[in-house]
Amino acid sequence: MRQSLIELGQNRAVHRTVLSNGMVVLMVENPAADIIAARVFIRAGSHTEPRQQAGLSQLVSAVLTKGTERLSSLEIAERVESVGASLGADAASDYFLLSLKTVSADFAEMLELVGELLRSPTFPKEEVDLERHLTLQAIRSQQEQPFTVAFDQLRHAMYQSHPYALPGLGTEETVTQLTREDLQAYHQAYFRPDNIVISLVGRIVPQSALDLIEQVFGDWQALSISPPSLLLPPVVSNPCQSVTEQDTQQSIIMLGYLTPSVLDRASVDDVSDYTTLKLLNTYLGNGLSSRLFVELREKRGLAYEVSAFFPTRLYESQFVVYMGTAPDNTAIALEGLTSEVERLRHIRIDEEDLQSTKNKLLGQYALGKQTNAQIAQILGWYETLGLGVEFDTRFQQEVTEVSCKNAQAVAQKYFTEPYVSLVGPAAVMRESAVPATLGA
């Protein structure tokens, strides 16, 4: 067992322990409320799925809490609800997650239940069949949503054969073929102590909490072989334009730019490109004061909605700007959206705007760490990625160090030719409301 104490400032210390079986445990004391939040991260997620099994992680998350070797789905639900706790599972691109929140008096009982779910789920066939059916309904419903259609085709164009190209729910074709045996194989491959990070925040005594974790997980031994590792294809930049004709009330316009993994330490003036891109994302598309909202919606009246997002990813990420507009405005809106991103390459953000953006980003980051659950989530996520909990402090410091010159250099580096994704009425797409070079 290896233990360390990591000071993060704001009177917050993280007790980090690596158990003898390889499980990583993070603990933060916060006695303000009689609540303990736990996040159990498994290093898995949709990026570990073979292409023909897209949607497997999500289906596992839907069925994981529906039965163990000792307990039925109803018995599990009754145990959680009888003490007013909350328990759920989810899957994302780069991790699988089991979430727990309970009052401290019931933590030992709930932790025992979490251990049982992690170690001996049964994936009852009738529950697998039901959740597969519900997932297929959700996939079909999303195919009717213009934003989802636009994002799916953008993601497919940008990532091609990489697992990030496919939606987390999977496709009708892949989900239809998933079986109970596939879920069992996924569990056996990735649910192992040396592939898990447990993050606890709340009214805990670290040594007592650690003793409980040892009782539940200490005898769980990792297999001698490593977790399976897919040979992921490289993401090759090949900007293109994609159009889907759909009978919609508005056109959806998306531009995408390939950007680095959070682990990529490429930098300008010792500030990582990742941090600078987070700042540019806030400047362009975060909130009612963002550049895109002010210029394209408030001043020009082109947008029903307009925003940007830049997700944190284990592998290559994507910087996306998008807007919904009246179909007749599609061409001019596309030009306006492109121009606003291009502007960052040619005109430096002024000092006042940059400082306001820093204040906004740091303020929102702080607000995202108010609750025990939020703190457990972000610290566990950083540990799972391999960044370490120290990244929490490093990221905030880097934000303060971004310069106007730095921001422009990063924009010039990544905001070159975009991938373009359009969804809108057929008449608009066919009657040259968008450039003729845009192909289906």
N, C-alpha and C positions, 0 to 999 in steps of 0.2 A: 504493500500500500504506500502510495506517495501523496503527501499532503503539502499544500502551499496556501499562503494568504496573499491575495492580490488586492491592493488598494486602488479604487477607481475614483476617489474624490467624492465630494458631496457626502462625506461621512459614510461612504458605502464600501464595504469590504466583501470580497468574494472568497469563500473557502472552497478551494479546488482540491478534489481527491481523486486519485486513480486507484480503483480497487485491484486486488490481485488478479481478478479475471479480466481486467482491461476496461471495465465500465468507468466512465468519467462522471463524477458527481460535482455539481456546482451548488453552493448554498449561500444565500444572502439573508441575514436577519433583518426583519422589518416588523417590529412589535406594535406598530401603530394600530393595526386592526387584527382581530382574532381569526385571521384567514391565512391559509397556506395554499399557494398556487404551485403546481408542478407541471413541467413540460418534459416529456420523454421523447427525445429525438433519436430516430434510427437513420443511419446514413444509407438512405435508399432513395425512393421517390421515382418519378416518371423517367428520369434520365437513365435509370438502371433497367428499364423495360426493353426487351427485344421489340423491334418494330411491329411484329405480328401480334404482340401482346399489349399494345398501347391501351391504357386504361386499367391495367392490372393493379397498380398501387391504389387507385381510387376505389376499386372494388374491394380490395383487402380492407381498406379503412372503413368501408360501409358495413362489412360483415364481422370485423374483428371483435366487436363488443356483443355479438349475438350468440355467444355460447362458448363454454370451456368444458374441460373434461368433468368438472364437478357441477357447473352451474348452467342453467338454461338462460335464454335471452331475457325472459320475464324475471327470473331470479336476480340476474345482474341489474336490471333496471330497478327492481324493488330495493336492492341494497343501496344503490346510489340515491334514489329519491327519498328513501326513508330517513336519511340524515341531511337532506337538503343540499347534497353535493352536486357537482356537475362533472361529467366525464364524457369525452368524445375523442374520436380519431379522425385524422385528415392526412392527405398526401399532397405534396407540392412537387415542383420540378426536381428539387435537390434534397428532399428529406421526407421522411414519414414521421407523423407526430401523434402522440397520445397526450391529451390535455386533462388535467385534474384541478379542481378547486374545491376546498372543503374547510370547515372550521378545524382548528388545531386538535380539538379533542377527538375528532374522527379520523385524523390523518393516518394513524397506524392501520386501521381497518381498511381504509380506501387504498393505501399503498399495497396492502396484501392483495386486494382485488386487481390492482394494476399489474402486479407481478404475475397473477394467474392469467390475465388476458395476454400478457406478453409471451408467457412461456408455454401455455397449453390451450390456445384457441382451437375450436373444433371445426369452424366454418361449416355449419350445418347446410346440407344441400338445399333444403327448401329456402333458407335465408339467402344463399348464393343466387338461386333462381329468381327470387323476388327482387333483390338489389340489382341484378343484371337487367331485369325488366324495367325497373325505375331509371336506371342509367340510360338505357336505350331511349326511353321517353324524353329524358333531359337532353340527350344529343339531338333528337329530332326537333325539339322545341328551339334549341339554340340555332339550328339551321334556318330558322325563320327570322332571326334577329340580325339586322344589317351590320351592327357593330361587330358581332361575333363572326359573321361571314367575312368581313373585311380583315379582321385580325387573324383569322385562321389562314386566309390566303397569303397575308403578309408574312406570317410566321413560317409557312411552308416554303415560300420563295427564299426567305433569308437563311433557313436552316437546312433545307433540302433533306439529306438522309440522316441528319442528326436527330436524336430523340426530341429535342426542343421543337422540332417542326410540327409535332402532333399535339392536339389538345390533351389536357390532363385527363379528361373523361374518356379519351380514346375515340374510336370511330365505330359506326354501326358494325362494320365488318369485323373489327378486332374484338369488340366487347361480346358480340354474339358467340364467338368461339371460345371465350374464357370458361374454364371449368373449375370445379372445387379443387381438383388436383393441382391446377396452376397456382391457386392461392396457397395451398399447403407448401408447394415447392418454394414460393416466394418467401413465406414465413421461415422455412427451414434455412434458406440461404442468408437472409439479412437480419433476422431477429436473433441476435447473439450478443452477449454482454460486451465484447470488445468492439462492437459496432454501435454502441448506445451512449448517449449523453443525457443525464438526468439533471434538470435545473429546478431548484427549489427556492422559493422566496416567500417570506412571511414570518409569522410568529413561531420561530423554531429555535431550538438550542442545537447548534451545529453537530456536536458530538452525539447527542441523543438521536437526531435525525439520521446521522450516519450509521448509528447502531441499528436502527430500524431497517435501513437500506441493506445493510449486511445480512440481517436476518432473512429478508425477502429474496435477495439476489446473490448473496455470498457463495452459495453452493452451485450457482449456475456457471458451468464451465464452457469456455469457447471451444469450438471445433479446432482440430489441428490445422485444417486447411483454411486459407483466407476466404473472405466473402468473394463471390464471383465479380469479375470486373469486365464489363463489355469493352471491346475495342471500338471506341466511338470514332466515327469518321470526322475528318477536319471540316470546319465551317469555312467555306471558300467564298470570298466576296464576289458576287456577280449581280450587281443591281439590275433589276428588271421592273416591269410594270405589269400589273394584273388587274383585270376588270371582271366583275360579276354583274350581270344584268338581273335586277330584282325589282319587283313592283313595290316600291317603297315611297313613303311620304317625303323622304329626304335622301340626299346623297351622303355617303360616308367617304371621307378622304383620309388616308393614312400614309405617312412617310416614315420609313424605318432606316436606321443606320446601325451597322454592326459596331459594337463597342466591347471593351475588354471585360474579362472576368474580374470579380472583386479581388481575386488572388493575384492578378497581374499587377506588378508594382511599377509599370511604366509611369513616368512622372515628368512634370515640368517644374523646375526649381524646387525639387524634393517634395512636391505635393502630388499625390497619385492622381492619374487621369480619372480614376473612378470617383474620387471625391469631387474633382472639378466638374465632372459630368453630372453628379448629383446637384451641384449648385446651379449649373446651367438648366437642368430640368426644372428646378424651383423657379428660376427667373422666367423661363419661357411659358410654363404651363401649369403652375400651381396656384390656384385660387383666383379671386376676382381682380386682384391687382397684377396678375401675371401679364407679360408682354403679349402673348397670343390673345388673351381675353380682351385686353384693352384695345389693341389695334384691330383685330378682326371681328370682334363682336360689338364692342361699344362704339368705336369710331366708324367702322365700315358696314356694320350690320350684316355681316356675311354668315355668321355662325349661330346655329341653334345651341351647339355645345362645342367647346374647343379646349384641348388640354394636351398634356404630355406625360409620359411615364418612362422610367428608366429602372427596371428591376435589378436587384442584386442577384447575381447568378454565379454558380460554381464554374461554369464554362462561359463562352462568349455570350455577352448580353446584347440587348437591343435598346436603342434610344428611339422612342416613337412619339411623333406628334400627330394629332388627328383632329378632325372637326366634322360636324354634321351641318349640312347647309341645304338650302332650297335647291332642287334639281337644276333650275335654270342658272344658278350661280356656280355650278360645279367647276367650270374652267377657271373663272376668276378667283374662286376660293382656293383652288389648287395652286395657282400662281402666287396668291397671297401667303399661303402657308409655307410654300417653298422659299419665298423671299425673306420671311421672318427668320428662318433657320440660316439661310445664306448670309443674312445681315451680321450674324455673330462672327462669321469668318472675316468680314471686311471692315467692320466698325467695332471698336472696343466698347464694352460696357463701361459707362462712366463710374467714377468712384462712389458716388452717392447711391446709384442703383445697385451696385455690387454689395455695398454695405447693408442696404435694406434687404437684399436677397439673403445675405448671410444671417442677418437677424431672424428672418422668417424661417429659414431652414433649421437653425439651431433651436429656435423656439418650438417648432413643430417636433423636432427630435426629442426635446425635453418633455413635451406633453405626451409623447408616445412611450414614456417610461414612468408613468404616474402610478399605475396599479402593480400589485404583485405579479399578476399574470403577464403584463407587458414586460416587466423587468426579466422575468423567467424566460420569456420568449426570445428577447433580443440577445441575452447572454448565452442561452443555449444554442441559438442560431449561429452566433459568431464562433462558438467552440466547435460546433458541428462542421462548419465550413473549413476549419483549420486556421482561422484568424486569431483565435484566442480571445478571451474576454477583454484583454487590454485594448482591443480594437475600438471599443466604446470610447475610450479617452483619445486615442490617436485620431479617429475620424473627426471628432469635434475640434481638435487642435488644427488639423489640416484645413478644415473649412475656414478658420480664421486667417490662414496663411495664403489663401488663393488671391492672386493679384489680377488686375485687369489684363495685363499682358499674358498671364498664365491662362486665363479663360479664353482669350482669343486664340492662343496657340493650340489648345485642346480642340476648340471648334474647328480650326483649320485642319487638324489631324483626322477628325472623324466625320465631320459633316460635309462630305464630298458629294458624290452622286447618290441619291437616295433610292431605296426600294419604294415603289408606289403601289398602293392598293386602293381600288375604287369599287364601290357598290352603289348602284342606283338604277333608276328606271331605264328600260331598254331604249326608249326614244332619245333620252339625253346622251346615252353612251354611243348611240349610232349616228346621231346628227351633229357630230363634230363639236359638241359642247366641251369635250375634252380633246387633247391633241390626238391626231390620227396615229401617232406612233405608239399609243397605248394599246397593247394587244391583250386578248383574253388569255 
